[in-house]
């Protein structure tokens, strides 16, 4: 049985991913970036707590996160 923390983390990841996709579809790239930034924070938190996230985030969204990170590294 998942803990309350795990359930909230899973919900937050799902919500951030869905919001980022909606923003992209609406033509709002900065808003999409902000949602992906929140998603990245949640994924980092999941990693710190050894929470399995495989399969929670779609490959296209993971690719966008990688692009965001690469752009910030420049």
N, C-alpha and C positions, 0 to 999 in steps of 0.2 A: 504494500500500500504506500503510495507516494506521500511524502510529508507536505505540510502546508507550504513550506518554503519551495519545494520542488514544483508543486502545482502552480504557485504564483510566478515562479521563474518561467515555467513552460508557457503560461498565459501571456506573460510580458513579451517573450520571444515571438509568440504567434501574433500578438497585437502589433508589435513594432514592424514585423515583416509585412503584415497585411497593410498597415498604414503607409509604408514605403512604396509598396506596389500601387496603391491607390494614388499616391502623389505623383508617381511616374506617369501613370495612365492619364492623370489630369493635366500633365504638362508643367508640374511644379518641381523642378529638379532640386532646388535648395531645400524645400520641405522634405523631399525624399531623402536627401542627404542627412537631415536632422534625425529622421526616423531610423536610418541605417546606423547613425552614430549611437543612438540609444540601443539598437540591436547589438552593436559591437560591444557596448558596455555590459549588456546582459550575458552575452556569450563569454566574455572575459570572466565575469562573476561565476558563471556556470563552471568554467574551467578551474577556478580557484576552489570550488566546492566539490570537484570531481563529479559533476552532474553531466550525464551523457546527453549530447545534443545532436548526435548523428541522426540525420533524417528530419530534423525539425526545421531546417532552413533550406529553401530551394536552391539548387545550384546557381541559378541566375542571380539570386540575391547575394549568395556567397561571392560570386564573381564581382558584383558591384561593390561589396565591402572591400575586396582585395584592391580594386581600382581606387577606392577612396583612400585606402592606406598608402598605396603607391604614390598618389598625388600629394599626400601630406609629407611623405619622405623626401620629396624633391626640394 
